[in-house]
Amino acid sequence: MVKERKNKERLKYMGSRVREERLKQELELADVAYSSELEIPQLSNFERGKSEIYGTSLVLVLAFLNIDPRTLVPKNDH
């Protein structure tokens, strides 16, 4: 139960970091989704911590937004 809660918190944190950066760059969900080979709802759900994205799609999102993967880990998780 604790592990599941912690995983949900991590997922929510990761999604919020992606959303924060997307908004900072004044980009629409469609811009990032298209560049990352994702559907808009998939990216939206990820940003809200409702679902995960993996592998190439995640790498493409991070590269498009120029996000260092190390910043996706909450500081208290190091």
C-alpha positions in Angstrom: 0.0 0.0 0.0 2.8 2.4 0.9 4.7 1.5 -2.3 1.6 2.0 -4.4 1.0 5.5 -2.9 4.6 6.5 -3.4 4.5 5.4 -7.1 1.3 7.5 -7.6 3.1 10.5 -6.0 6.1 10.0 -8.3 3.8 9.8 -11.3 2.0 12.9 -10.3 5.2 14.8 -9.8 6.6 13.7 -13.1 3.5 14.8 -15.0 3.4 18.1 -13.2 7.0 18.8 -14.1 6.2 18.1 -17.8 3.1 20.3 -17.7 5.0 23.1 -15.9 7.7 23.1 -18.6 5.2 22.9 -21.5 3.3 25.9 -20.1 6.5 27.8 -19.5 7.3 27.3 -23.1 3.8 28.4 -24.1 3.1 25.1 -25.9 -0.2 23.3 -26.4 -0.7 19.7 -25.6 -1.0 19.0 -29.3 2.5 20.4 -30.0 4.1 18.1 -27.5 1.9 15.1 -28.3 2.5 15.3 -32.0 6.3 15.5 -31.5 6.2 12.6 -29.2 4.0 10.2 -31.2 1.3 10.3 -28.5 -2.4 11.0 -28.6 -3.4 14.2 -26.8 -5.4 12.4 -24.1 -2.4 10.2 -23.3 -0.2 13.2 -22.7 -3.0 15.0 -20.8 -3.5 11.9 -18.5 0.3 11.7 -17.9 0.5 15.4 -17.0 -2.3 14.9 -14.5 -0.7 11.8 -13.0 -3.5 9.6 -14.2 -1.4 7.3 -16.4 2.2 6.6 -17.4 4.1 6.9 -20.6 7.2 4.8 -21.3 10.2 4.3 -23.4 10.6 6.2 -26.6 7.5 8.4 -26.0 8.8 9.6 -22.7 12.3 10.2 -24.1 10.7 12.2 -27.0 8.6 14.3 -24.6 11.6 15.1 -22.5 13.8 15.9 -25.5 11.2 18.1 -27.1 10.8 20.1 -23.9 14.5 20.0 -23.1 13.8 18.5 -19.7 16.7 16.8 -17.8 15.3 13.4 -16.7 17.0 13.8 -13.3 14.5 16.7 -12.5 11.6 14.2 -12.7 12.6 12.6 -9.5 11.3 14.3 -6.4 14.1 15.7 -4.2 13.1 13.5 -1.3 13.4 10.4 -3.5 17.2 10.7 -4.0 
